[in-house]
């Protein structure tokens, strides 16, 4: 399923694979004056192609290589677009990448696609977007800042105020550094790739960073008192939930605790 929501200056494109008429997990792309930010999941490639043909798209950005952001980059190629992406993302998408089964089922496969390195700024009519590298969730992730409008297109930098689960390849300290860096800029509204528009977005990002700092301190305190990884996880985050079982442990609470314990900072 693909839904187009006109929010004035920004068009939100909400996408999900539907099973028995029920969406599995929504993700968003955003269109601003001809600039399309992300391409969504390949399970909706037909609807996405119709969207590209109907709406006035002139430029495409892929914020990072994950399949819910880059899944239709090949569709954009087929219609004559060469998306912008971080240089590492350009490399990854040139060959494609393997997916765990759950990712294949929920979002769909990623076909190889051609992209070009993203510049430091992108102009879309009267809108000027500053491109900020924001690694942690993914080494190749970028976010787009339109400072005059007070907008941040945050890709997967936000997701939620309280992080509970982590993938093993994510770097929690890079993520915290990216949050700290981005929060130094002037913006109020966040356009999140899974939550949509957040009108108090800067406050939400700050709350996430504060939560992670508090969690880090608690993890280090319990470790210093001799607690093991499993006990720390249970104490601070509780038992593993449905996300862990659905993903075969790829997303887990224990991964988050382990990420803090990997560093000695």
C-alpha positions in Angstrom: 0.0 0.0 0.0 1.1 3.6 -0.7 -0.7 6.7 0.5 0.1 10.3 -0.5 -0.6 12.9 2.2 -0.3 16.5 1.1 0.9 18.5 4.2 1.3 21.8 2.4 4.9 22.5 1.5 5.8 18.8 2.2 4.1 15.8 0.6 4.4 12.7 2.8 4.4 9.3 1.1 3.5 6.5 3.5 4.2 3.0 2.4 3.9 -0.5 3.8 3.5 -4.1 2.7 0.0 -5.2 3.5 -1.0 -8.7 4.4 -4.7 -9.5 4.5 -5.3 -5.8 4.2 -3.2 -4.9 7.3 0.1 -2.9 7.0 3.1 -4.6 8.5 5.4 -1.6 9.2 5.0 1.9 7.8 7.9 3.9 6.3 7.8 7.4 4.7 9.3 9.2 1.8 9.0 13.0 1.5 8.6 15.2 -1.5 9.5 18.9 -1.3 9.3 21.0 -4.4 10.5 18.3 -6.7 13.1 16.8 -4.3 12.2 13.3 -3.2 13.8 12.1 0.0 14.0 8.3 0.0 12.3 5.7 -2.2 10.7 3.3 0.3 10.3 -0.5 0.1 10.4 -2.6 -3.0 7.1 -4.4 -2.1 5.3 -1.3 -3.4 7.4 -0.8 -6.5 4.4 -0.6 -8.8 2.6 2.0 -6.8 5.9 3.9 -6.3 6.4 3.9 -10.1 2.9 5.4 -10.6 3.7 8.0 -7.9 6.9 9.1 -9.7 5.0 9.4 -13.0 2.2 11.5 -11.5 4.1 13.9 -9.2 6.6 16.5 -10.1 9.9 14.8 -9.1 13.2 16.3 -10.3 15.8 15.0 -7.8 16.0 12.0 -5.6 18.0 11.4 -2.4 18.6 8.1 -0.6 19.4 8.8 3.0 21.1 5.4 3.6 21.2 1.9 2.0 18.6 0.1 4.2 15.9 -1.6 2.1 13.0 0.6 3.5 14.8 3.7 2.2 16.5 2.4 -1.0 14.1 -0.3 -2.1 12.9 1.5 -5.2 16.1 3.3 -6.2 16.2 0.9 -9.2 12.7 2.2 -10.2 14.0 5.7 -10.1 16.9 4.6 -12.3 14.4 3.0 -14.8 12.6 6.4 -15.0 15.8 8.3 -15.7 16.8 9.4 -12.2 20.3 9.1 -10.7 19.7 9.5 -6.9 22.1 11.3 -4.6 23.6 9.3 -1.7 26.5 9.2 0.7 29.6 7.7 -1.2 29.5 4.6 0.9 25.8 4.1 0.1 26.7 4.6 -3.6 29.1 1.6 -3.3 26.7 -0.6 -1.4 23.7 0.0 -3.8 25.9 -0.6 -6.9 26.0 -4.3 -6.0 23.1 -4.8 -3.6 23.4 -6.5 -0.2 22.0 -9.6 1.5 19.0 -9.4 3.8 17.8 -11.4 6.7 14.6 -13.3 6.0 12.4 -11.0 8.1 13.7 -7.9 6.3 13.0 -9.6 2.9 9.4 -10.4 4.0 8.5 -7.0 5.5 10.3 -4.6 3.1 11.4 -6.7 0.2 14.6 -7.2 -1.7 17.0 -4.5 -2.9 18.0 -4.6 -6.5 21.3 -3.0 -7.5 20.9 0.7 -8.4 23.1 3.5 -9.6 23.5 6.6 -7.5 25.8 9.6 -7.4 27.7 11.2 -4.4 25.6 13.7 -2.6 26.8 17.3 -2.5 27.0 19.3 0.7 23.9 21.3 -0.2 20.9 20.6 -2.4 18.7 23.3 -3.9 15.1 22.6 -4.6 13.6 25.9 -5.8 13.4 28.3 -2.9 14.4 25.5 -0.4 18.1 24.9 0.5 19.0 21.7 2.2 22.2 21.2 4.1 23.4 17.6 4.0 24.7 16.3 7.4 26.4 13.0 7.8 24.8 11.2 10.7 26.3 7.7 11.2 25.5 5.3 14.0 22.3 3.6 12.8 24.1 3.1 9.5 27.6 4.2 8.5 26.3 5.9 5.3 23.3 7.7 6.8 22.7 11.4 6.0 20.0 13.8 7.2 18.7 16.9 5.4 18.3 20.3 7.1 16.3 23.2 5.8 17.3 25.7 8.4 15.2 28.6 7.1 12.0 26.5 7.5 13.2 24.9 10.6 12.9 21.4 9.1 15.0 18.3 9.7 14.5 15.3 7.5 15.9 12.9 10.0 15.9 9.5 8.2 16.3 6.9 11.1 18.0 9.3 13.5 14.9 9.5 15.7 12.6 6.5 15.5 11.5 6.9 19.2 12.3 8.8 22.3 13.3 5.6 24.1 15.5 3.2 22.3 15.0 -0.4 23.4 16.3 -2.6 20.6 19.5 -2.4 18.5 21.0 -4.3 15.6 24.5 -5.7 16.2 26.1 -3.6 13.4 24.8 -0.3 14.9 27.3 1.9 16.7 25.6 3.4 19.8 28.3 6.0 20.4 28.3 7.2 16.8 24.5 7.5 17.1 24.8 9.6 20.2 27.5 11.7 18.6 25.3 12.3 15.6 22.3 13.3 17.7 24.5 15.7 19.6 25.9 17.2 16.4 22.6 17.6 14.7 21.0 19.2 17.8 23.4 22.1 17.5 21.5 23.3 14.4 18.4 25.4 14.4 15.2 23.5 13.6 11.9 22.6 15.2 10.1 20.2 13.0 11.4 16.7 12.3 10.2 14.5 9.4 11.0 11.0 10.6 11.1 8.1 8.2 8.9 5.9 10.4 7.0 8.4 12.6 6.1 11.0 10.0 6.0 14.7 11.0 6.9 15.7 14.5 6.1 19.3 15.2 8.2 19.3 18.4 10.9 17.3 16.7 14.0 18.9 18.2 12.6 18.3 21.7 12.0 14.6 20.7 15.6 14.2 19.5 17.0 15.8 22.7 14.8 13.4 24.8 16.3 10.4 22.9 19.8 11.6 23.5 19.1 12.3 27.2 17.6 8.8 27.5 20.7 7.2 25.9 23.1 9.1 28.2 21.1 8.0 31.2 21.1 4.4 30.0 24.8 4.5 29.4 25.5 5.7 32.9 23.2 3.0 34.4 24.9 0.3 32.3 28.4 1.3 33.4 27.3 1.6 37.0 25.9 -2.0 37.1 28.9 -3.4 35.3 31.2 -1.8 37.8 29.2 -3.5 40.5 29.8 -6.9 38.9 26.6 -7.4 37.0 26.7 -9.5 33.8 25.3 -8.5 30.4 22.1 -10.6 30.8 21.3 -9.3 34.3 21.9 -5.7 33.2 19.5 -6.1 30.3 16.8 -7.6 32.5 17.2 -4.8 35.1 17.2 -1.9 32.8 15.1 -3.0 29.8 13.1 -6.0 30.9 12.7 -9.2 29.1 13.1 -9.5 25.3 10.0 -8.6 23.4 8.3 -9.5 20.1 10.9 -7.6 18.1 13.6 -10.0 19.2 11.6 -13.1 18.4 10.4 -11.7 15.0 13.9 -10.9 13.9 15.6 -14.0 15.2 17.6 -11.9 17.7 18.9 -9.4 15.0 17.1 -6.6 16.9 17.4 -7.2 20.6 17.6 -5.4 23.9 20.7 -7.3 24.8 22.4 -5.8 21.6 21.8 -2.4 23.0 23.3 -3.2 26.4 26.2 -5.0 24.6 26.9 -1.9 22.5 27.4 0.2 25.6 29.7 -2.5 27.1 31.8 -2.8 24.0 33.4 0.6 24.7 35.5 1.6 27.6 34.9 5.4 27.2 
